[in-house]
């Protein structure tokens, strides 16, 4: 398992957190997504053989938020 941290912009409420969490966790290979509204980030535990960080970012962006992987 790998861990990615995503910086997310555009979240304003708990609904946003739920939407981002659901979008990430529905991806095949994501074990857990912890989304933090106050810090504007998500920490995602995932199987790097089944999903890429590009797909993680894409899932967040498909929900209407801006996302990028942080180093």
Chimera marker file (.cmm) of the C-alpha trace (Angstrom):
<marker_set name="trace">
<marker id="1" x="0.000" y="0.000" z="0.000" r="1" g="1" b="0" radius="0.5"/>
<marker id="2" x="1.078" y="3.533" z="-0.770" r="1" g="1" b="0" radius="0.5"/>
<marker id="3" x="-0.007" y="6.844" z="0.713" r="1" g="1" b="0" radius="0.5"/>
<marker id="4" x="-0.643" y="10.024" z="-1.258" r="1" g="1" b="0" radius="0.5"/>
<marker id="5" x="-1.406" y="13.468" z="0.096" r="1" g="1" b="0" radius="0.5"/>
<marker id="6" x="-3.555" y="15.670" z="-2.119" r="1" g="1" b="0" radius="0.5"/>
<marker id="7" x="-3.956" y="19.425" z="-1.746" r="1" g="1" b="0" radius="0.5"/>
<marker id="8" x="-7.588" y="20.255" z="-2.488" r="1" g="1" b="0" radius="0.5"/>
<marker id="9" x="-9.046" y="23.690" z="-3.130" r="1" g="1" b="0" radius="0.5"/>
<marker id="10" x="-12.704" y="24.614" z="-3.253" r="1" g="1" b="0" radius="0.5"/>
<marker id="11" x="-14.055" y="22.647" z="-0.284" r="1" g="1" b="0" radius="0.5"/>
<marker id="12" x="-16.248" y="24.792" z="1.964" r="1" g="1" b="0" radius="0.5"/>
<marker id="13" x="-18.345" y="22.439" z="4.073" r="1" g="1" b="0" radius="0.5"/>
<marker id="14" x="-18.882" y="18.900" z="5.299" r="1" g="1" b="0" radius="0.5"/>
<marker id="15" x="-20.860" y="18.086" z="2.152" r="1" g="1" b="0" radius="0.5"/>
<marker id="16" x="-17.704" y="18.825" z="0.170" r="1" g="1" b="0" radius="0.5"/>
<marker id="17" x="-15.723" y="16.511" z="2.438" r="1" g="1" b="0" radius="0.5"/>
<marker id="18" x="-18.243" y="13.707" z="1.951" r="1" g="1" b="0" radius="0.5"/>
<marker id="19" x="-18.262" y="14.199" z="-1.834" r="1" g="1" b="0" radius="0.5"/>
<marker id="20" x="-14.466" y="14.082" z="-2.088" r="1" g="1" b="0" radius="0.5"/>
<marker id="21" x="-14.222" y="11.115" z="0.277" r="1" g="1" b="0" radius="0.5"/>
<marker id="22" x="-16.824" y="9.157" z="-1.703" r="1" g="1" b="0" radius="0.5"/>
<marker id="23" x="-15.174" y="9.999" z="-5.035" r="1" g="1" b="0" radius="0.5"/>
<marker id="24" x="-11.815" y="8.736" z="-3.811" r="1" g="1" b="0" radius="0.5"/>
<marker id="25" x="-13.080" y="5.645" z="-2.023" r="1" g="1" b="0" radius="0.5"/>
<marker id="26" x="-15.077" y="4.450" z="-5.035" r="1" g="1" b="0" radius="0.5"/>
<marker id="27" x="-11.862" y="4.013" z="-7.020" r="1" g="1" b="0" radius="0.5"/>
<marker id="28" x="-10.717" y="0.415" z="-7.282" r="1" g="1" b="0" radius="0.5"/>
<marker id="29" x="-7.586" y="0.126" z="-5.184" r="1" g="1" b="0" radius="0.5"/>
<marker id="30" x="-8.306" y="2.868" z="-2.645" r="1" g="1" b="0" radius="0.5"/>
<marker id="31" x="-8.317" y="1.445" z="0.850" r="1" g="1" b="0" radius="0.5"/>
<marker id="32" x="-9.069" y="4.650" z="2.772" r="1" g="1" b="0" radius="0.5"/>
<marker id="33" x="-9.383" y="8.382" z="2.155" r="1" g="1" b="0" radius="0.5"/>
<marker id="34" x="-9.153" y="10.848" z="5.037" r="1" g="1" b="0" radius="0.5"/>
<marker id="35" x="-10.265" y="14.306" z="3.937" r="1" g="1" b="0" radius="0.5"/>
<marker id="36" x="-9.542" y="17.321" z="6.164" r="1" g="1" b="0" radius="0.5"/>
<marker id="37" x="-11.616" y="20.433" z="5.438" r="1" g="1" b="0" radius="0.5"/>
<marker id="38" x="-9.598" y="22.817" z="7.627" r="1" g="1" b="0" radius="0.5"/>
<marker id="39" x="-6.282" y="21.825" z="6.043" r="1" g="1" b="0" radius="0.5"/>
<marker id="40" x="-7.666" y="21.464" z="2.520" r="1" g="1" b="0" radius="0.5"/>
<marker id="41" x="-6.131" y="18.085" z="1.972" r="1" g="1" b="0" radius="0.5"/>
<marker id="42" x="-6.786" y="14.381" z="1.631" r="1" g="1" b="0" radius="0.5"/>
<marker id="43" x="-4.536" y="11.547" z="2.725" r="1" g="1" b="0" radius="0.5"/>
<marker id="44" x="-5.261" y="8.480" z="0.643" r="1" g="1" b="0" radius="0.5"/>
<marker id="45" x="-4.067" y="4.940" z="1.275" r="1" g="1" b="0" radius="0.5"/>
<marker id="46" x="-4.142" y="2.999" z="-1.977" r="1" g="1" b="0" radius="0.5"/>
<marker id="47" x="-2.755" y="0.041" z="-3.899" r="1" g="1" b="0" radius="0.5"/>
<marker id="48" x="-0.394" y="1.563" z="-6.464" r="1" g="1" b="0" radius="0.5"/>
<marker id="49" x="-0.761" y="-1.514" z="-8.682" r="1" g="1" b="0" radius="0.5"/>
<marker id="50" x="-4.483" y="-0.794" z="-9.133" r="1" g="1" b="0" radius="0.5"/>
<marker id="51" x="-4.812" y="2.996" z="-9.116" r="1" g="1" b="0" radius="0.5"/>
<marker id="52" x="-2.503" y="5.943" z="-9.857" r="1" g="1" b="0" radius="0.5"/>
<marker id="53" x="-2.164" y="9.319" z="-8.206" r="1" g="1" b="0" radius="0.5"/>
<marker id="54" x="-3.346" y="10.832" z="-11.488" r="1" g="1" b="0" radius="0.5"/>
<marker id="55" x="-6.595" y="8.885" z="-11.091" r="1" g="1" b="0" radius="0.5"/>
<marker id="56" x="-6.920" y="10.108" z="-7.484" r="1" g="1" b="0" radius="0.5"/>
<marker id="57" x="-6.516" y="13.717" z="-8.599" r="1" g="1" b="0" radius="0.5"/>
<marker id="58" x="-8.932" y="13.141" z="-11.488" r="1" g="1" b="0" radius="0.5"/>
<marker id="59" x="-11.627" y="11.755" z="-9.182" r="1" g="1" b="0" radius="0.5"/>
<marker id="60" x="-11.441" y="14.895" z="-7.021" r="1" g="1" b="0" radius="0.5"/>
<marker id="61" x="-11.470" y="17.178" z="-10.048" r="1" g="1" b="0" radius="0.5"/>
<marker id="62" x="-14.487" y="15.328" z="-11.473" r="1" g="1" b="0" radius="0.5"/>
<marker id="63" x="-16.353" y="16.441" z="-8.328" r="1" g="1" b="0" radius="0.5"/>
<marker id="64" x="-15.565" y="20.083" z="-9.180" r="1" g="1" b="0" radius="0.5"/>
<marker id="65" x="-12.585" y="20.748" z="-6.913" r="1" g="1" b="0" radius="0.5"/>
<marker id="66" x="-8.974" y="21.591" z="-7.726" r="1" g="1" b="0" radius="0.5"/>
<marker id="67" x="-6.481" y="18.958" z="-6.615" r="1" g="1" b="0" radius="0.5"/>
<marker id="68" x="-2.788" y="18.231" z="-6.858" r="1" g="1" b="0" radius="0.5"/>
<marker id="69" x="-0.453" y="15.751" z="-5.250" r="1" g="1" b="0" radius="0.5"/>
<marker id="70" x="1.904" y="17.248" z="-2.701" r="1" g="1" b="0" radius="0.5"/>
<marker id="71" x="5.472" y="16.102" z="-2.275" r="1" g="1" b="0" radius="0.5"/>
<link id1="1" id2="2" r="1" g="1" b="0" radius="0.2"/>
<link id1="2" id2="3" r="1" g="1" b="0" radius="0.2"/>
<link id1="3" id2="4" r="1" g="1" b="0" radius="0.2"/>
<link id1="4" id2="5" r="1" g="1" b="0" radius="0.2"/>
<link id1="5" id2="6" r="1" g="1" b="0" radius="0.2"/>
<link id1="6" id2="7" r="1" g="1" b="0" radius="0.2"/>
<link id1="7" id2="8" r="1" g="1" b="0" radius="0.2"/>
<link id1="8" id2="9" r="1" g="1" b="0" radius="0.2"/>
<link id1="9" id2="10" r="1" g="1" b="0" radius="0.2"/>
<link id1="10" id2="11" r="1" g="1" b="0" radius="0.2"/>
<link id1="11" id2="12" r="1" g="1" b="0" radius="0.2"/>
<link id1="12" id2="13" r="1" g="1" b="0" radius="0.2"/>
<link id1="13" id2="14" r="1" g="1" b="0" radius="0.2"/>
<link id1="14" id2="15" r="1" g="1" b="0" radius="0.2"/>
<link id1="15" id2="16" r="1" g="1" b="0" radius="0.2"/>
<link id1="16" id2="17" r="1" g="1" b="0" radius="0.2"/>
<link id1="17" id2="18" r="1" g="1" b="0" radius="0.2"/>
<link id1="18" id2="19" r="1" g="1" b="0" radius="0.2"/>
<link id1="19" id2="20" r="1" g="1" b="0" radius="0.2"/>
<link id1="20" id2="21" r="1" g="1" b="0" radius="0.2"/>
<link id1="21" id2="22" r="1" g="1" b="0" radius="0.2"/>
<link id1="22" id2="23" r="1" g="1" b="0" radius="0.2"/>
<link id1="23" id2="24" r="1" g="1" b="0" radius="0.2"/>
<link id1="24" id2="25" r="1" g="1" b="0" radius="0.2"/>
<link id1="25" id2="26" r="1" g="1" b="0" radius="0.2"/>
<link id1="26" id2="27" r="1" g="1" b="0" radius="0.2"/>
<link id1="27" id2="28" r="1" g="1" b="0" radius="0.2"/>
<link id1="28" id2="29" r="1" g="1" b="0" radius="0.2"/>
<link id1="29" id2="30" r="1" g="1" b="0" radius="0.2"/>
<link id1="30" id2="31" r="1" g="1" b="0" radius="0.2"/>
<link id1="31" id2="32" r="1" g="1" b="0" radius="0.2"/>
<link id1="32" id2="33" r="1" g="1" b="0" radius="0.2"/>
<link id1="33" id2="34" r="1" g="1" b="0" radius="0.2"/>
<link id1="34" id2="35" r="1" g="1" b="0" radius="0.2"/>
<link id1="35" id2="36" r="1" g="1" b="0" radius="0.2"/>
<link id1="36" id2="37" r="1" g="1" b="0" radius="0.2"/>
<link id1="37" id2="38" r="1" g="1" b="0" radius="0.2"/>
<link id1="38" id2="39" r="1" g="1" b="0" radius="0.2"/>
<link id1="39" id2="40" r="1" g="1" b="0" radius="0.2"/>
<link id1="40" id2="41" r="1" g="1" b="0" radius="0.2"/>
<link id1="41" id2="42" r="1" g="1" b="0" radius="0.2"/>
<link id1="42" id2="43" r="1" g="1" b="0" radius="0.2"/>
<link id1="43" id2="44" r="1" g="1" b="0" radius="0.2"/>
<link id1="44" id2="45" r="1" g="1" b="0" radius="0.2"/>
<link id1="45" id2="46" r="1" g="1" b="0" radius="0.2"/>
<link id1="46" id2="47" r="1" g="1" b="0" radius="0.2"/>
<link id1="47" id2="48" r="1" g="1" b="0" radius="0.2"/>
<link id1="48" id2="49" r="1" g="1" b="0" radius="0.2"/>
<link id1="49" id2="50" r="1" g="1" b="0" radius="0.2"/>
<link id1="50" id2="51" r="1" g="1" b="0" radius="0.2"/>
<link id1="51" id2="52" r="1" g="1" b="0" radius="0.2"/>
<link id1="52" id2="53" r="1" g="1" b="0" radius="0.2"/>
<link id1="53" id2="54" r="1" g="1" b="0" radius="0.2"/>
<link id1="54" id2="55" r="1" g="1" b="0" radius="0.2"/>
<link id1="55" id2="56" r="1" g="1" b="0" radius="0.2"/>
<link id1="56" id2="57" r="1" g="1" b="0" radius="0.2"/>
<link id1="57" id2="58" r="1" g="1" b="0" radius="0.2"/>
<link id1="58" id2="59" r="1" g="1" b="0" radius="0.2"/>
<link id1="59" id2="60" r="1" g="1" b="0" radius="0.2"/>
<link id1="60" id2="61" r="1" g="1" b="0" radius="0.2"/>
<link id1="61" id2="62" r="1" g="1" b="0" radius="0.2"/>
<link id1="62" id2="63" r="1" g="1" b="0" radius="0.2"/>
<link id1="63" id2="64" r="1" g="1" b="0" radius="0.2"/>
<link id1="64" id2="65" r="1" g="1" b="0" radius="0.2"/>
<link id1="65" id2="66" r="1" g="1" b="0" radius="0.2"/>
<link id1="66" id2="67" r="1" g="1" b="0" radius="0.2"/>
<link id1="67" id2="68" r="1" g="1" b="0" radius="0.2"/>
<link id1="68" id2="69" r="1" g="1" b="0" radius="0.2"/>
<link id1="69" id2="70" r="1" g="1" b="0" radius="0.2"/>
<link id1="70" id2="71" r="1" g="1" b="0" radius="0.2"/>
</marker_set>
